[in-house]
């Protein structure tokens, strides 16, 4: 495993982060394809054995059971100081807004619940899951700064935002002496590269770590034609993100397959090796031991300039999809 600093922080993280959205009680959440605690334990142990020290979850994943699995398993298998735990909080709910719960109080309440779920006194990276258009930015940034000062959070990150929003937030933080966002977790992979327009440039200039989710496009960048999986079939959110552009995306997926055969490696390794040239740490979702094994192998795979161009040249612009398309001002 190779390790790197996460943006402007002292966090020394593995180049692969284990995405834990697939862990959790399927009867107690929004996804039918998630896995139970026993298999989650085996996958996390394999990740630890392979050198993965960075784990990403969220309070909303399977109604908190993802955090509970991750917290319990890491508490059993690892020294807390040896692992980097990231989790996320959602915008205020309509009920909280109606009840007068401030953005700061919402952050405090969400974090305390996550700490309880994760069985820890602090999280290494606390992530603003998506932009809250109903809450003043100052309220969010001050609330995050408060939990950093309290020692419950080491660093803060953001997910699902536009480059101008990240720049605006960090400018406010610098002006007020608040903690700044040191990472951005956005939607980025070989068949969805819109982050390259502005976000990638901002992150390079300001040394903000890019930690993209959906690096394999819900399995599309890891499957040969005709291959399938339970998640590929049942993940309605991934279908929402990718089905409309499936025809044009398949041209790129075919090129991933071609390079995989030439290198005698998996499509997962090719797709992630490409992304590792663009970003700091991809968040790789895992529901099988083979998923984390394949992801870790990608760290040692190098692609030359000609191969990178071969993978990139057929890309065409995509419209915003997923959270970025859904989470707009009311």
Residue pairs with C-beta under 8 A, 6 or more apart in sequence:
1 14
1 15
1 16
1 50
1 51
1 52
1 296
1 299
2 14
2 15
2 299
3 12
3 13
3 14
3 15
3 53
4 12
4 13
4 15
4 280
4 281
5 11
5 12
5 13
6 12
6 13
6 84
6 125
6 155
6 182
6 183
6 209
6 211
6 280
6 281
7 182
7 183
7 203
7 207
7 208
7 209
7 280
8 180
8 182
8 206
8 207
8 208
9 154
9 155
9 182
9 183
9 209
11 84
11 124
11 125
11 154
11 155
12 53
12 84
13 53
13 54
13 84
13 280
13 281
14 51
14 52
14 53
14 54
14 281
15 276
15 280
15 281
15 299
16 52
16 54
16 272
16 281
16 282
16 284
16 292
16 295
16 296
16 298
16 299
17 52
17 54
17 55
17 56
17 86
17 211
17 281
17 282
17 283
17 284
18 43
18 44
18 47
18 52
18 54
18 55
18 56
18 283
18 284
18 286
18 292
19 56
19 213
19 283
19 284
19 285
19 286
20 40
20 55
20 56
20 57
20 61
20 66
20 69
20 70
20 285
20 286
21 31
21 34
21 57
21 58
21 61
21 66
21 285
22 31
22 33
22 34
22 35
22 231
22 285
22 286
22 287
23 34
23 35
23 37
23 40
23 43
23 57
23 61
23 62
23 65
23 66
23 69
23 70
24 31
24 34
24 61
24 62
24 63
24 65
24 66
24 68
24 69
25 34
25 36
25 62
25 63
25 65
26 32
26 33
26 34
26 35
26 36
26 62
28 62
28 63
28 65
29 61
29 62
29 63
29 65
29 66
30 62
30 63
31 62
31 234
31 235
32 234
33 230
33 231
33 234
33 235
33 287
34 62
34 66
34 287
35 43
35 287
37 69
37 72
37 73
39 287
40 69
40 70
40 73
41 69
41 73
41 76
41 77
42 289
43 286
43 287
43 288
43 289
43 291
43 292
44 55
44 70
44 73
44 74
44 77
45 73
45 77
46 289
46 292
46 293
47 55
47 286
47 292
47 296
48 77
48 78
48 83
50 292
50 293
50 296
51 296
52 292
52 296
53 82
53 83
53 84
54 83
54 84
54 86
54 281
55 70
55 74
55 83
55 84
55 85
55 86
56 86
56 87
56 185
56 211
56 283
57 66
57 67
57 70
57 85
57 86
57 87
57 88
57 118
58 66
58 67
58 87
58 88
58 89
58 90
58 127
58 129
59 67
59 87
59 88
59 89
59 90
59 110
59 113
59 114
59 117
60 88
60 90
60 129
61 67
64 113
64 114
64 117
67 87
67 114
67 117
67 118
68 117
68 118
70 85
70 118
71 117
71 118
71 119
71 120
72 119
74 80
74 83
74 85
75 119
75 120
80 120
84 124
84 125
85 118
85 120
85 123
85 124
85 125
86 123
86 124
86 125
86 126
86 127
86 157
87 114
87 118
87 123
87 125
87 126
87 127
88 126
88 127
88 128
88 129
88 159
89 106
89 107
89 110
89 111
89 114
89 126
89 127
89 128
89 129
90 110
90 129
90 130
91 129
91 130
91 131
91 132
91 133
91 134
91 135
92 101
92 103
92 106
92 132
92 134
92 135
96 106
97 134
101 109
102 139
102 143
103 132
103 135
103 136
103 139
103 140
103 143
104 139
104 142
104 143
104 146
105 143
106 135
106 143
107 140
107 143
107 144
107 146
107 147
108 143
108 146
108 147
111 123
111 126
111 147
111 152
111 153
114 123
115 121
115 122
115 123
115 152
121 151
121 152
122 151
122 152
122 153
122 154
123 152
123 153
123 154
124 154
124 155
125 153
125 154
125 155
125 156
125 157
125 182
125 183
126 144
126 147
126 153
126 155
126 156
126 157
127 156
127 157
127 158
127 159
127 183
127 185
128 140
128 144
128 156
128 157
128 158
128 159
128 161
128 181
129 159
129 160
130 159
130 160
130 161
130 323
130 327
131 160
131 161
131 165
131 327
132 140
133 327
133 328
133 329
133 330
134 330
137 168
137 169
137 172
138 172
138 176
140 169
141 169
141 172
141 173
141 176
141 178
142 176
142 178
144 153
144 156
144 178
144 179
145 173
145 176
145 178
145 179
147 153
148 154
148 155
148 156
148 179
155 179
155 182
155 183
156 179
156 180
156 181
156 182
157 181
157 182
157 183
157 184
157 185
157 209
157 211
158 165
158 166
158 169
158 181
158 183
158 184
158 185
159 184
159 185
159 186
159 213
160 185
160 186
160 187
160 322
160 323
160 324
160 327
161 169
161 184
161 186
162 198
162 199
162 324
163 198
163 199
163 201
163 202
164 198
166 181
166 184
166 199
166 202
166 208
167 202
169 180
169 181
170 180
170 181
170 206
170 208
172 178
173 179
173 180
173 181
174 180
181 208
182 208
182 209
183 208
183 209
183 210
183 211
183 280
184 199
184 203
184 208
184 209
184 210
184 211
185 211
185 212
185 213
185 283
186 195
186 199
186 210
186 212
186 213
187 194
187 195
187 212
187 213
187 214
187 241
187 321
187 322
187 323
187 324
188 194
188 195
188 210
188 212
188 213
188 214
188 215
188 275
188 278
188 279
189 212
189 214
189 215
189 216
189 217
189 221
189 271
189 275
190 217
190 221
190 252
190 256
190 271
190 274
190 275
190 311
190 312
190 315
191 217
191 220
191 221
191 242
191 245
191 249
191 252
191 253
191 315
191 318
192 214
192 217
192 241
192 242
192 318
192 321
193 312
193 315
193 318
194 317
194 318
194 320
195 210
195 212
196 278
199 210
200 210
200 278
202 208
203 209
203 210
209 279
209 280
209 281
210 278
210 279
210 280
211 279
211 280
211 281
211 282
211 283
212 275
212 279
212 282
212 283
213 283
213 285
214 238
214 241
214 285
215 221
215 271
215 272
215 275
215 282
215 283
215 284
216 222
216 268
216 271
216 272
216 284
216 285
217 238
217 241
217 242
217 249
218 231
218 232
218 235
218 237
218 238
218 241
218 242
219 229
219 231
219 232
219 235
219 238
220 232
220 238
220 242
220 249
220 253
221 253
221 256
221 267
221 268
221 271
222 266
222 267
222 268
222 271
222 294
223 229
223 232
223 267
224 257
224 267
225 254
225 257
231 238
231 287
232 238
237 322
240 321
240 322
241 321
241 322
242 249
242 321
244 321
245 318
248 314
248 316
251 314
252 311
252 314
252 315
253 267
255 310
255 311
255 314
256 267
256 270
256 271
256 311
257 267
259 270
259 303
259 307
259 310
259 311
260 266
260 267
260 269
260 270
263 269
263 270
263 301
265 297
265 301
266 294
266 297
268 291
268 294
268 295
268 297
268 298
269 294
269 297
269 298
269 301
270 298
270 301
270 303
270 311
271 298
272 282
272 284
272 295
272 298
273 298
273 301
273 302
273 303
274 303
274 308
274 311
275 282
276 282
276 298
276 299
277 303
277 308
282 295
284 291
284 292
284 295
285 291
286 292
286 295
303 311
319 325
